[in-house]
Amino acid sequence: MLGSNILEERMLEDTLGLFRDGNQAGVSPAQGVMLIDGWLQALHGDPNLDQLQGHLNELRTELQAAQPNGGHIRQLLSGLADQAEQAAQAPTSEGTWTGKLISLSKVLRNFSEKL
């Protein structure tokens, strides 16, 4: 379950911070890969999040490609935004975690639309 450990919370803060700073246009593929690596580490071992981890790995691979496919990256980011929104609306989501997941969903959606 998202939000169940400090590392997940830290990654959420770091991700929101990066995009909130107005750097959306300046987020490089290498920065994206570093964020994804952090998320994969934070989510490691939670069998409930296999699909999310699969999408993150797919996005990581695309960002590392010699010729990244912008359309595929947009699709993956949009899917991750949907997953963040669903997690925020889950009965187990509560407190500030819910608001941060909604913020993450909006940030991912906005970023994907700018690609």
C-alpha positions in Angstrom: 0.0 0.0 0.0 1.4 3.4 -0.9 2.2 5.6 2.0 3.2 2.8 4.3 6.8 3.7 4.7 9.0 6.7 5.1 10.9 6.1 1.8 7.7 6.2 -0.2 6.8 9.5 1.5 10.2 10.9 0.8 10.0 10.0 -2.9 6.6 11.6 -3.1 8.0 14.8 -1.6 11.1 14.8 -3.8 9.0 14.2 -6.9 6.5 16.9 -6.1 9.4 19.3 -5.2 11.1 18.7 -8.5 8.0 19.5 -10.5 6.8 22.3 -8.2 9.9 24.3 -8.7 8.8 25.1 -12.2 11.5 22.9 -13.7 9.0 20.8 -15.6 10.4 21.7 -19.0 13.9 21.2 -17.7 13.5 17.7 -16.3 16.0 15.6 -18.2 15.6 11.9 -19.0 18.5 11.2 -16.6 16.7 13.0 -13.8 13.6 11.0 -14.7 15.6 7.7 -14.4 17.0 8.8 -11.0 13.5 9.5 -9.8 12.2 6.2 -11.1 15.1 4.3 -9.4 14.2 5.9 -6.1 10.5 5.0 -6.5 11.4 1.4 -7.4 13.6 1.2 -4.3 10.8 2.6 -2.2 8.2 0.3 -3.6 10.3 -2.8 -3.6 8.8 -5.9 -2.0 5.2 -4.8 -2.1 3.3 -7.3 -4.2 0.3 -5.1 -4.4 2.2 -2.6 -6.5 3.6 -5.0 -9.2 1.6 -3.2 -12.0 2.9 0.2 -10.8 6.5 -1.1 -10.7 6.0 -2.5 -14.2 4.9 0.9 -15.6 7.9 2.5 -13.9 10.3 0.0 -15.3 8.8 0.5 -18.8 9.1 4.3 -18.5 12.7 3.9 -17.2 13.6 1.8 -20.3 12.0 4.3 -22.6 13.8 7.2 -21.1 17.1 5.4 -21.5 16.5 4.6 -25.2 18.7 6.1 -27.8 15.6 7.6 -29.4 12.9 7.9 -26.7 9.3 7.6 -28.1 7.6 10.8 -26.9 4.1 9.3 -27.5 4.9 6.2 -25.5 6.3 8.3 -22.7 3.1 10.5 -22.6 1.0 7.3 -22.5 3.1 5.9 -19.6 3.0 9.2 -17.6 -0.8 9.4 -18.1 -1.1 5.8 -16.9 1.0 6.6 -13.8 -1.2 9.7 -13.2 -4.3 7.5 -13.3 -2.7 5.1 -10.8 -1.8 7.9 -8.4 -5.3 9.2 -8.6 -6.8 5.8 -7.9 -4.4 5.3 -4.9 -5.5 8.7 -3.5 -9.2 7.6 -3.8 -8.6 4.2 -2.2 -10.3 3.6 1.1 -6.9 3.1 2.7 -5.6 6.5 1.7 -5.8 9.2 4.3 -4.5 12.5 5.6 -1.9 14.5 3.7 -1.0 11.4 1.7 -4.2 11.7 -0.2 -3.7 15.3 -1.2 -0.1 14.7 -2.2 -1.1 11.8 -4.5 -3.7 14.0 -6.1 -1.0 16.6 -6.6 1.3 14.0 -8.1 -1.5 12.9 -10.5 -2.0 16.4 -11.7 1.8 17.1 -12.1 2.3 13.9 -14.1 -0.7 14.7 -16.3 0.5 18.3 -16.9 4.0 17.1 -17.7 2.8 14.5 -20.1 0.7 17.0 -22.0 3.8 19.3 -22.5 5.9 16.5 -24.1 
